[in-house]
Amino acid sequence: MRHTTTVVVGAGHSGLAMSRCLAARSVDHVVLERGQVASAWRTQRWDSLRLLTPNWMTRLPGFAYRGDDPDGYLGASQVARLLEDYAAESAAPVLTHTAVTSIRADAGGYVVDTDRGAWRTRSVVAATGATTVAAVPALPIPPGIVTVTPADYRNPDLLPSGGVLVVGASASGVQIADELRRSGRDVTLAVGEHVRMPRTYRGRDILWWMDASGLLDVRHDAMPDLVRARNLPSMQLVGAPRTLDLNALSETGVRLVGRFAGVHDGQAQFAGSLPNVCRLADLKLGRLLDTIDAWADRAGVDAEPSQRYAPTRLPAAATLSAPLGVGGIESIVWATGFRPDLSWLDVDVFDRRGRIVHDGGITSSPGLYVMGLPFLRRRKSTLIDGAAADAAELADHLVGHLDVAAARRLAS
Ligand SMILES: Cc1cc2nc3c(=O)[nH]c(=O)nc-3n(C[C@H](O)[C@H](O)[C@H](O)COP(=O)(O)OP(=O)(O)OC[C@H]3O[C@@H](n4cnc5c(N)ncnc54)[C@H](O)[C@@H]3O)c2cc1C
């Protein structure tokens, strides 16, 4: 059995950011990765995907974007290359092709089993991602309908030529619906709660405003309803200089319907909630822009005049059902979100619904931490740009834990 002070599980940007922070604090550690560095960007992204965060936001501990297009948006393979370079530059101790199969608490530390041998360690950081498993609703889809999730969707050519139902209107759903429609498909988009967002506002990227005003830095312990904040859908943004909201989609011919609620007699059934969810999204966008305007006034930002956007246009008549099968909807894209997979963690830190319980990434099991989950410590925790601050704070906590544990061992 090998020994190390800290095992980091996962070599995506979260695990690499943590590794960099541990190295800066002289904590001996290893990063165990079941695939390659940045596996998710190599294996779980569609061909045309570009980051929805502008390049200047691609910041990690000790690293900032150095290319000549700070306002552009990296493609998935470019992100993978960048993370590969970051790992090399950091001399991160990554062991690739090493899957963690179980971690259990033992003698004041942890035993980590992998498919390539076991480790004993004093502390663990689970950085295996928030989007490992697609969350697909259990609906009785008739045989013959092709179903994919954004993790296995690649491009329109790989779906049957008939109509497509995209379920979910957050970042992945709107981007895939747009691509399918532009390829000439008949596209129906089932819309639930969503976060409407213009790409630019008052002449600047909306994420510039959210970053500069501190909205992305709002902390988990300042949120009145953290559970809700952690479950909010992703922003309707695309990595391109254009807005991709429901108005933009319906202009191209995407049919908007309410939530995909069930299947009856070979027909997909849609809820009548579309007007309500759209009104809510419009209202929240207005509130966000009010907050930005107020901050811009206080900060004296030199920007174009403020503006407001037309409400989401609803179809003249609500579509409450559509045929599934040849001539109708022949494939379904489940853009209904993801969940983490921590099934290998055999430590009692889960609630009744199987979600890991943590306070800003710190679990109740001493020395066990988690990274990269929604609103872990701040609003931007799942973004690449969110890892630096979270990793630094968790690494400080981890060092404190090691010191206390060492003092106890000395005293005993
Ligand atoms: C479609 C999509 C688009 C996104 N676009 C953006 C964007 O534009 N900007 C932005 O900032 N963020 C974006 N994100 C959010 C976030 O940056 C990514 O999800 C990112 O991949 C998360 O990084 P991570 O390191 O937390 O997890 P991951 O990248 O998922 O890395 C986790 C790693 O853990 C490994 N692993 C898992 N289980 C085990 C195990 N048992 N043993 C060993 N290794 C294991 C995996 O192989 C993987 O390499 C996007 C997310 C998605 C899904």
The ligand as an SDF file (V2000), in Angstrom:
LIG
                    3D

 53 58  0  0  0  0  0  0  0  0999 V2000
  -21.7390   21.1780  -21.3590 C   0  0  0  0  0  0  0  0  0  0  0  0
  -20.9710   21.9560  -20.3350 C   0  0  0  0  0  0  0  0  0  0  0  0
  -20.4530   23.1950  -20.6550 C   0  0  0  0  0  0  0  0  0  0  0  0
  -19.7480   23.9370  -19.7140 C   0  0  0  0  0  0  0  0  0  0  0  0
  -19.2630   25.1730  -20.0710 N   0  0  0  0  0  0  0  0  0  0  0  0
  -18.5660   25.8840  -19.1620 C   0  0  0  0  0  0  0  0  0  0  0  0
  -18.0270   27.1580  -19.5100 C   0  0  0  0  0  0  0  0  0  0  0  0
  -18.2630   27.6750  -20.5860 O   0  0  0  0  0  0  0  0  0  0  0  0
  -17.2740   27.8200  -18.5870 N   0  0  0  0  0  0  0  0  0  0  0  0
  -17.0220   27.3110  -17.3510 C   0  0  0  0  0  0  0  0  0  0  0  0
  -16.3170   27.9500  -16.5870 O   0  0  0  0  0  0  0  0  0  0  0  0
  -17.5640   26.1250  -16.9920 N   0  0  0  0  0  0  0  0  0  0  0  0
  -18.3170   25.4100  -17.8570 C   0  0  0  0  0  0  0  0  0  0  0  0
  -18.8510   24.1970  -17.4780 N   0  0  0  0  0  0  0  0  0  0  0  0
  -18.7810   23.8050  -16.0580 C   0  0  0  0  0  0  0  0  0  0  0  0
  -17.4520   23.1810  -15.6240 C   0  0  0  0  0  0  0  0  0  0  0  0
  -16.3520   23.9900  -15.9870 O   0  0  0  0  0  0  0  0  0  0  0  0
  -17.2610   21.8060  -16.2160 C   0  0  0  0  0  0  0  0  0  0  0  0
  -18.3210   20.9570  -15.8600 O   0  0  0  0  0  0  0  0  0  0  0  0
  -15.9490   21.1740  -15.7810 C   0  0  0  0  0  0  0  0  0  0  0  0
  -15.6990   20.0030  -16.5230 O   0  0  0  0  0  0  0  0  0  0  0  0
  -15.9620   20.8230  -14.2930 C   0  0  0  0  0  0  0  0  0  0  0  0
  -14.6520   20.5460  -13.9050 O   0  0  0  0  0  0  0  0  0  0  0  0
  -14.3350   19.6100  -12.6680 P   0  0  0  0  0  0  0  0  0  0  0  0
  -12.8720   19.4980  -12.5720 O   0  0  0  0  0  0  0  0  0  0  0  0
  -15.0870   20.0700  -11.4800 O   0  0  0  0  0  0  0  0  0  0  0  0
  -14.9770   18.2080  -13.0890 O   0  0  0  0  0  0  0  0  0  0  0  0
  -14.6850   17.3210  -14.3840 P   0  0  0  0  0  0  0  0  0  0  0  0
  -14.1690   18.1210  -15.4990 O   0  0  0  0  0  0  0  0  0  0  0  0
  -15.9170   16.5100  -14.6080 O   0  0  0  0  0  0  0  0  0  0  0  0
  -13.4880   16.3990  -13.9160 O   0  0  0  0  0  0  0  0  0  0  0  0
  -13.6810   15.3390  -13.0150 C   0  0  0  0  0  0  0  0  0  0  0  0
  -12.6460   14.2740  -13.3230 C   0  0  0  0  0  0  0  0  0  0  0  0
  -12.7820   13.2390  -12.3560 O   0  0  0  0  0  0  0  0  0  0  0  0
  -12.5440   11.9980  -13.0050 C   0  0  0  0  0  0  0  0  0  0  0  0
  -13.1690   10.9590  -12.2120 N   0  0  0  0  0  0  0  0  0  0  0  0
  -14.4960   10.7810  -11.9700 C   0  0  0  0  0  0  0  0  0  0  0  0
  -14.6970    9.7270  -11.1630 N   0  0  0  0  0  0  0  0  0  0  0  0
  -13.4770    9.2120  -10.8810 C   0  0  0  0  0  0  0  0  0  0  0  0
  -13.0250    8.1170  -10.1030 C   0  0  0  0  0  0  0  0  0  0  0  0
  -13.8670    7.3220   -9.4440 N   0  0  0  0  0  0  0  0  0  0  0  0
  -11.6810    7.8930  -10.0320 N   0  0  0  0  0  0  0  0  0  0  0  0
  -10.7990    8.6970  -10.6860 C   0  0  0  0  0  0  0  0  0  0  0  0
  -11.1870    9.7430  -11.4510 N   0  0  0  0  0  0  0  0  0  0  0  0
  -12.5040    9.9960  -11.5360 C   0  0  0  0  0  0  0  0  0  0  0  0
  -13.1480   12.1780  -14.3780 C   0  0  0  0  0  0  0  0  0  0  0  0
  -12.6100   11.3010  -15.3220 O   0  0  0  0  0  0  0  0  0  0  0  0
  -12.8270   13.6370  -14.6800 C   0  0  0  0  0  0  0  0  0  0  0  0
  -11.6250   13.7790  -15.4070 O   0  0  0  0  0  0  0  0  0  0  0  0
  -19.5560   23.4310  -18.4040 C   0  0  0  0  0  0  0  0  0  0  0  0
  -20.0900   22.1720  -18.0790 C   0  0  0  0  0  0  0  0  0  0  0  0
  -20.7930   21.4470  -19.0370 C   0  0  0  0  0  0  0  0  0  0  0  0
  -21.3750   20.1080  -18.6300 C   0  0  0  0  0  0  0  0  0  0  0  0
  1  2  1  0
  2  3  1  0
  2 52  2  0
  3  4  2  0
  4  5  1  0
  4 50  1  0
  5  6  2  0
  6  7  1  0
  6 13  1  0
  7  8  2  0
  7  9  1  0
  9 10  1  0
 10 11  2  0
 10 12  1  0
 12 13  2  0
 13 14  1  0
 14 15  1  0
 14 50  1  0
 15 16  1  0
 16 17  1  0
 16 18  1  0
 18 19  1  0
 18 20  1  0
 20 21  1  0
 20 22  1  0
 22 23  1  0
 23 24  1  0
 24 25  2  0
 24 26  1  0
 24 27  1  0
 27 28  1  0
 28 29  2  0
 28 30  1  0
 28 31  1  0
 31 32  1  0
 32 33  1  0
 33 34  1  0
 33 48  1  0
 34 35  1  0
 35 36  1  0
 35 46  1  0
 36 37  1  0
 36 45  1  0
 37 38  2  0
 38 39  1  0
 39 40  1  0
 39 45  2  0
 40 41  1  0
 40 42  2  0
 42 43  1  0
 43 44  2  0
 44 45  1  0
 46 47  1  0
 46 48  1  0
 48 49  1  0
 50 51  2  0
 51 52  1  0
 52 53  1  0
M  END
$$$$
